[in-house]
Amino acid sequence: MHALRFRRTALAVATAAVLPFALTACSEDAKSSDAAPSASASADGANPDTASSDPAMAMDKPFGAACAGVPAEGAGSFDGMAKDPVATAASNNPALSTLVAAVKQAGLVDTLNNAKDITVFAPTNDAFAKIPKADLDKVLADKAMLTKILTYHVVGQKLTPKQLENGSFDTLEKTKLTTAGSGEAYKVNGTSNVVCGNVPTANATVYIVDTVLMPK
């Protein structure tokens, strides 16, 4: 009888000792189970933010309708142009062949290639075609005038699209040009449209424009 009572007492003591641990374990499991969906939801919720496009990041890349005409591969591609100084890079872009010929005529190849951190507003062949042939031939034959016009297209700092929204900048020609716009639509001096902008070269940022800029 005494032995039976002893065993019952021992069993009660053991149960009392084990039960809090069991309850604690169950409670911890429940908390972990409740927390798991929250962690999963948090992880799932983070994915859209990671995948969402950042406008600032997007504007780190070239933009504009005429960018589609840039070769996809080779020296004239965006990757190829990024490796060369600006005059060399332009020479590999078929749409800028008239500009390149003018730069060579003015003896500005080394000046542009050796400059650091500049912006070039580069007129396309079609931009030069807007100038009557007789007038263009006259400018090309006048090195001083040609140099004046070409250096007016160069700003002595790298300009971001954000800076073009409402800008006024000193050119290498020593007078100012102005820019305005937003998003992917910008004008220079109110008349020349940026048709492919934010193109990187080894020493410059290039904004290809559809009208030749004339110093005031």
C-alpha positions in Angstrom: 0.0 0.0 0.0 2.8 2.3 0.9 4.6 1.3 -2.3 1.6 2.1 -4.4 1.1 5.4 -2.8 4.8 6.2 -3.4 4.5 5.3 -7.1 1.4 7.5 -7.5 3.2 10.4 -5.8 6.3 10.0 -8.0 4.1 9.9 -11.1 2.4 13.1 -10.1 5.6 14.8 -9.4 7.1 13.7 -12.8 3.9 14.8 -14.6 4.1 18.2 -12.9 7.7 18.6 -13.8 7.3 17.6 -17.5 4.0 19.4 -18.3 5.4 23.0 -18.2 8.1 22.0 -20.7 5.6 20.3 -23.0 3.3 23.4 -22.9 6.3 25.6 -23.5 7.3 23.5 -26.5 3.8 23.6 -27.9 3.7 27.3 -27.4 7.0 27.8 -29.2 5.9 25.6 -32.1 2.7 27.7 -32.4 4.7 30.9 -32.4 7.0 29.6 -35.1 4.1 28.4 -37.1 2.4 31.8 -36.8 5.7 33.6 -37.6 6.4 31.5 -40.7 3.6 32.9 -42.9 4.6 36.5 -41.9 8.2 35.8 -42.9 7.1 34.3 -46.1 4.7 37.1 -46.8 7.5 39.6 -46.1 9.8 37.8 -48.5 7.1 37.6 -51.1 6.3 41.3 -50.6 9.9 42.2 -51.1 10.0 40.7 -54.6 7.9 43.4 -56.4 10.1 46.1 -55.0 13.2 44.3 -56.2 11.7 43.7 -59.6 10.1 47.1 -60.1 11.9 49.4 -62.5 13.6 52.4 -61.0 13.2 55.5 -63.3 16.5 56.8 -62.2 18.2 53.6 -63.1 16.3 53.6 -66.5 17.7 57.0 -67.3 21.2 55.8 -66.8 20.8 54.2 -70.2 20.6 55.7 -73.7 17.1 56.8 -74.7 15.2 58.2 -77.7 13.7 57.0 -80.9 16.9 57.3 -83.0 18.7 54.9 -80.6 17.1 52.1 -82.5 19.3 53.0 -85.5 22.5 52.5 -83.5 24.2 49.2 -84.4 23.5 46.4 -82.0 27.1 45.1 -82.1 30.6 46.2 -82.9 32.5 49.5 -82.5 29.4 51.6 -83.4 27.2 50.0 -80.8 26.5 51.5 -77.4 29.0 49.1 -75.8 31.6 49.8 -78.5 31.2 53.6 -78.2 31.6 53.4 -74.4 35.1 52.0 -74.9 36.4 54.8 -77.2 37.0 58.5 -76.8 34.2 60.6 -78.2 35.6 61.6 -81.7 36.6 58.0 -82.3 33.3 56.7 -81.0 31.4 59.0 -83.3 33.4 57.9 -86.3 32.0 54.4 -85.8 28.3 55.6 -85.8 27.0 55.8 -89.5 24.5 58.5 -88.5 27.3 60.9 -87.5 29.6 60.6 -90.5 29.0 64.3 -91.6 29.9 65.5 -88.1 33.0 63.4 -88.0 34.1 64.8 -91.4 33.6 68.3 -90.0 35.5 67.6 -86.9 38.4 66.3 -88.9 38.2 69.3 -91.2 38.5 71.6 -88.2 41.4 69.6 -86.7 39.4 68.9 -83.5 39.8 65.1 -83.3 42.6 65.2 -80.7 41.0 68.1 -78.8 37.8 66.1 -78.3 39.4 62.7 -77.7 41.8 64.2 -75.1 39.2 66.2 -73.2 37.9 64.9 -69.9 34.3 64.6 -68.8 32.6 66.6 -71.5 29.1 66.5 -73.1 28.8 66.6 -76.9 25.5 67.5 -78.7 26.1 65.6 -81.9 24.1 66.6 -85.0 23.0 63.7 -87.2 23.7 63.6 -91.0 20.0 64.7 -91.4 20.7 67.7 -89.2 23.5 68.9 -91.5 21.3 68.1 -94.5 18.9 70.9 -93.3 21.6 73.4 -94.1 21.6 74.6 -97.7 24.5 72.9 -99.5 26.1 76.2 -100.5 26.0 77.4 -96.9 27.4 74.2 -95.6 30.2 74.1 -98.1 31.1 77.7 -97.1 31.2 76.8 -93.4 33.3 73.7 -94.1 35.8 75.8 -96.1 36.1 78.3 -93.3 38.1 76.6 -90.5 37.6 79.4 -88.0 33.8 79.4 -88.5 33.7 75.6 -88.5 35.6 75.4 -85.2 33.3 78.0 -83.7 30.2 76.1 -84.6 31.6 72.7 -83.6 32.9 73.8 -80.2 29.5 75.4 -79.5 28.2 71.8 -79.4 30.5 70.9 -76.5 30.0 71.5 -72.8 32.9 71.1 -70.4 31.1 68.7 -68.0 29.1 65.5 -68.2 25.4 66.3 -68.2 22.7 63.9 -67.0 19.2 64.0 -68.4 18.0 65.5 -65.1 20.3 68.5 -65.7 18.8 69.0 -69.1 15.3 69.7 -67.7 16.0 73.4 -67.3 19.6 74.1 -68.0 22.0 76.8 -69.2 25.6 75.7 -69.9 28.9 77.2 -71.0 30.2 75.7 -74.2 33.8 75.4 -75.3 33.0 78.1 -77.8 32.6 80.4 -74.7 28.9 81.2 -75.1 25.9 79.4 -73.6 23.4 76.9 -74.8 20.1 76.1 -73.1 18.2 72.9 -72.6 14.6 72.1 -71.5 12.4 69.1 -71.3 11.7 66.0 -69.2 11.4 62.2 -69.4 12.8 61.3 -72.8 11.9 64.6 -74.6 14.5 67.4 -74.6 15.3 70.4 -76.7 18.5 72.4 -77.1 18.1 76.1 -77.6 14.4 75.5 -78.1 14.8 74.2 -81.6 17.0 71.1 -81.7 15.5 67.8 -80.4 17.5 65.2 -78.6 16.8 62.1 -80.7 19.1 59.7 -78.9 20.4 60.8 -75.5 22.7 59.8 -72.7 25.1 57.8 -74.9 28.3 57.1 -73.0 31.8 57.2 -74.5 35.1 56.8 -72.7 35.4 60.5 -72.0 32.1 62.0 -72.8 28.3 61.8 -72.7 26.7 62.2 -76.1 23.2 63.6 -76.9 22.5 63.1 -80.6 20.4 66.0 -82.0 18.4 66.6 -85.1 19.4 70.2 -85.8 22.9 71.9 -86.0 23.3 74.4 -83.2 24.4 77.9 -84.2 26.3 80.2 -81.7 24.5 83.4 -80.9 
